[in-house]
Amino acid sequence: MYHCKDTEERHSQSISKYEHDFDNIRLVRSNIVSIIERVELSYKERYDVDFPIEVDLLIGGYGSNAYTYREIIPNISFALEKLSPEMNHLEYIVAHEFGHATHHIISDKKKIDWTKVDWNSPLTWLNQEGAATYLSRQAAPNLLPHQYFSYDEEAEWLLFAEENYEEIKDAFREDYQQLNINELFFEWFSINGGERFKHTRLAYFLGADFFQKQVDSLGEIEAVIAWGRDDFKQMVEEWLNE
């Protein structure tokens, strides 16, 4: 529903692409299973979490490369046609998606009030991506810094974000105040957006900065469960206005 629209046009386009990508798809399938097992074990050992979920390996319609479904304890899907077979690339994407699941599972174990989480708020999305980025660093600590945001080989994205941090943050704050949530999601969170700075998903960098500051001030687990607080949105807005 959210990550790969089910349309006849997409079906036709996807079928025409598959024959050129099957070798890569098979290689991704061969490499990703052991990485899933290793990352899952890493999260279990560090955070004492179990994953009562499905992990689906699918061939989709060239939409999102990986995602957690919108549930309190979310299943994880990996779209093999959109992934690189490189081991570091796969480790990043697996660690990130399991980071989302770990964020939810720890929050549920700590019995946060889920009715206080505004799933449709961009501030929640910022926090979710920041949490997944932070947690992926703990579960897969040996990747290069830029690989926790994107599995591209080039570090240009992270360098741009670091050098233009204030301008990017100001622009997000402006769009948060002016755009509707669909427009904001597309520009700041989608792999197909990024028109403003010619770089996609820059909200992930902002989210990582926010979440790290929460860890520094609250402690790790308190930062993980902070999205269940009454004043959570106020906390994010205060950071956004700094």
Secondary structure, 3 states (H helix, E strand, C coil): CCCCCCCHHHHHHHHHHHHHHHHHHHHHHHHHHHHHHHHHHHHHHHHCCCCCCCEEEECCCCCCCEEECCCCCCCEEEEHHHCCCCHHHHHHHHHHHHHHHHHHHHHHHCCCCHHHCCCCCHHHHHHHHHHHHHHHHHHCCCCCHHHHCCCCCCCHHHHHHHHCHHHHHHHHHHHHHHCCHHHHHHHHCCCCCCCCCCCCCHHHHHHHHHHHHHHHHHCHHHHHCHHHCCCHHHHHHHHHCC
